């Protein structure tokens, strides 16, 4: 029996481009002997698995993407769009794959929003248990057009990192991501919690570096990230990533208390 609940199924072209770009950089994918990626809860159409395959195939031409949905009718419809390298099947958090195969990456985006926070850890454990050694679960949320995103990288050793990815043009303040935090964090954006302090600090840096807007939002954002790093936040990655509107920190910096 498939484990999970039917989601709203909302999807759209290019909605998950930011997280796809992130997955394409993962060492787990680049080093895998079996570069199998699961798109869990892909929604009402085949759009996001097909786009994921297209983007990952640029770095791993032998990648395979399997879209998994708990609703059989969605799988039937999506299967009409299957291509070599992309297939679909019914399932949930148990990640039902044939012949004992295990994915190196599971992407579960906009899936856990309808669950209680208390259910997240068990869902993470269930999915991570299906990964290849060294594999990673990418679990997160984005808005309807994919301009505001955040996600957590989870491995067999637990959650590792938290990433914010924003479209910088016309960005008012970074804390807009509060509306699209992963379920494990969205109710923790209150005084006294780490994620609240993180978003306040990021907004402060964005305000302080407002004069750099003259040179474009990317320059302002990169200066803001540098400011976060200088203030002691455990920032990961390089300026090449920051320029894309990303900011990644160690999970411990934002983990619920």
C-alpha positions in Angstrom: 0.0 0.0 0.0 1.4 3.4 -1.0 2.4 5.6 1.9 1.3 9.2 1.8 -1.6 11.5 0.8 -2.7 12.9 -2.5 -1.5 16.5 -3.0 -3.2 19.3 -4.8 -1.1 18.4 -7.8 -0.3 22.0 -8.8 2.6 22.2 -11.2 3.8 24.4 -14.0 6.6 24.8 -16.5 9.9 25.9 -15.0 8.4 25.9 -11.5 11.2 23.8 -10.1 14.1 25.1 -12.1 16.0 26.5 -9.1 16.0 23.2 -7.2 16.8 21.3 -10.5 19.9 23.5 -10.9 20.9 22.6 -7.3 20.5 18.8 -7.8 22.6 19.0 -11.0 25.6 20.1 -8.8 25.2 17.3 -6.1 28.2 15.0 -5.7 25.8 12.2 -5.1 24.5 12.5 -8.6 27.8 13.1 -10.3 29.6 10.2 -8.6 26.7 7.7 -8.7 27.3 4.4 -10.5 23.5 4.2 -11.0 22.4 7.8 -11.5 18.7 7.2 -10.6 16.6 10.2 -9.5 13.1 10.0 -8.1 10.6 12.9 -8.4 8.2 12.1 -5.6 4.8 13.7 -5.7 5.3 15.3 -9.2 1.6 16.4 -9.4 -1.0 16.4 -12.1 1.2 16.3 -15.1 4.5 14.9 -16.3 6.1 18.4 -16.5 8.5 18.4 -13.6 10.0 14.9 -14.1 10.6 15.7 -17.8 12.2 19.0 -17.0 14.3 17.4 -14.3 15.6 14.8 -16.7 16.4 17.5 -19.3 18.5 19.5 -16.9 20.3 16.6 -15.2 21.1 14.9 -18.5 23.4 17.8 -19.3 25.7 16.7 -16.5 24.8 13.0 -16.4 23.7 11.8 -19.9 22.9 8.4 -18.4 20.6 9.8 -15.7 17.2 8.1 -15.2 14.2 9.9 -13.6 11.3 8.1 -12.2 8.2 10.1 -11.2 6.2 8.6 -8.3 2.7 9.6 -7.5 0.2 8.2 -5.1 -2.8 8.9 -7.4 -3.1 6.2 -10.1 -4.9 8.5 -12.6 -2.0 11.0 -12.4 0.4 8.2 -13.2 -1.7 7.0 -16.1 -1.8 10.5 -17.6 1.9 11.2 -17.0 2.8 7.8 -18.6 1.5 9.1 -21.9 4.4 11.5 -21.9 7.1 9.0 -20.9 10.4 9.1 -22.9 13.6 7.0 -22.7 15.0 7.9 -19.3 11.8 9.1 -17.8 9.1 6.7 -16.4 6.2 6.9 -13.9 4.7 4.6 -11.3 2.3 4.6 -8.4 3.7 4.9 -4.9 4.5 7.1 -1.9 7.2 7.6 0.7 8.1 3.9 0.4 9.6 4.7 -3.0 8.6 1.5 -4.8 11.4 0.6 -7.3 11.9 -2.7 -9.0 14.9 -5.1 -8.9 16.1 -3.7 -5.6 17.2 -0.4 -7.2 17.7 2.7 -5.0 17.8 6.3 -6.1 20.8 8.5 -5.5 18.6 11.6 -5.2 14.9 11.9 -4.2 13.3 15.2 -4.8 10.1 15.8 -2.7 8.9 19.3 -3.4 5.7 20.8 -2.2 4.7 17.4 -0.9 4.9 17.8 2.9 3.1 21.1 3.2 -0.2 19.4 3.9 1.3 17.3 6.7 1.7 18.1 10.4 5.1 19.1 11.5 5.2 16.1 13.8 5.0 13.8 10.7 8.0 15.3 8.9 10.8 13.4 10.6 9.1 10.0 10.0 8.6 10.9 6.3 12.3 11.9 6.0 13.4 8.7 7.6 11.2 6.6 5.3 12.5 8.3 2.2 16.2 8.4 3.2 16.1 4.7 4.0 15.4 4.1 0.3 18.5 6.0 -0.9 21.7 4.6 -2.2 24.7 4.9 0.2 25.7 8.5 0.0 22.4 9.6 -1.5 20.4 12.7 -0.6 16.8 13.7 -0.2 16.0 17.2 -1.3 12.8 18.3 0.5 11.3 21.7 0.2 8.8 24.2 -1.1 8.4 26.9 -3.7 5.8 29.4 -4.8 3.6 28.8 -7.9 6.1 30.3 -10.4 9.3 29.1 -8.7 10.7 32.5 -7.8 10.7 31.9 -4.1 12.1 28.5 -2.9 13.7 26.8 0.1 14.8 23.3 0.8 16.7 21.0 3.1 19.3 18.4 2.1 18.8 15.2 4.1 21.2 12.2 4.2 21.5 9.1 6.3 23.2 11.2 8.9 20.2 13.6 9.1 19.5 17.0 7.7 22.7 18.7 6.5 22.0 22.1 5.0 19.2 24.6 4.4 19.0 26.7 1.2 17.1 29.8 0.2 16.8 30.5 -3.5 15.1 33.7 -4.7 14.6 35.7 -7.9 16.5 38.9 -7.1 14.9 41.2 -9.6 12.3 43.3 -7.7 13.0 41.5 -4.4 11.6 43.6 -1.6 13.2 41.6 1.2 14.5 38.1 1.6 12.2 37.1 4.4 9.5 36.7 1.7 10.7 33.1 1.8 9.0 32.7 5.2 5.8 31.9 3.3 7.6 29.0 1.5 9.7 27.4 4.2 9.8 23.6 4.4 7.1 22.2 6.8 9.7 21.5 9.4 10.5 25.2 9.7 7.4 27.2 8.5 5.8 27.2 12.0 9.1 28.0 13.7 9.4 31.5 12.3 8.7 33.1 15.6 10.9 34.9 18.1 13.3 32.6 19.9 13.7 30.2 17.0 16.8 30.0 14.9 15.0 30.4 11.5 13.4 33.6 12.8 16.8 35.0 13.7 18.3 33.9 10.4 15.6 35.7 8.4 15.9 38.9 10.5 19.7 38.9 10.0 19.3 38.3 6.2 16.8 41.2 5.9 19.2 43.4 7.8 22.0 42.6 5.5 19.8 43.2 2.5 18.8 46.7 3.9 22.4 47.6 4.8 23.6 46.8 1.2 20.7 48.6 -0.5 23.1 51.2 -2.1 24.6 48.4 -4.2 21.3 48.1 -6.0 22.9 50.7 -8.4 25.1 47.9 -9.7 22.3 45.3 -9.9 20.5 43.0 -7.4 23.1 40.3 -7.7 25.8 42.6 -6.3 23.5 43.6 -3.5 22.7 39.9 -2.7 26.3 38.7 -2.8 27.3 41.5 -0.4 24.4 40.5 1.8 25.6 36.9 1.9 29.2 38.0 2.6 27.7 40.1 5.5 25.9 37.0 6.8 29.2 35.0 6.7 31.1 37.8 8.4 28.5 37.9 11.1 29.2 34.3 11.9 26.5 32.4 10.0 27.9 29.1 8.6 27.4 30.0 5.0 28.3 27.4 2.4 29.1 27.6 -1.3 30.8 30.2 -3.5 30.0 33.5 -5.1 29.1 31.6 -8.2 26.1 30.1 -6.3 25.3 33.2 -4.4 25.0 35.1 -7.7 22.1 32.9 -8.6 20.1 34.2 -5.6 21.0 31.2 -3.4 22.1 31.2 0.2 23.0 27.9 1.9 23.8 27.4 5.6 24.5 24.5 7.9 21.3 22.9 9.1 22.3 23.4 12.7 22.1 27.2 12.2 18.3 27.1 11.5 17.2 23.8 13.1 14.1 24.0 15.3 14.9 24.3 19.0 
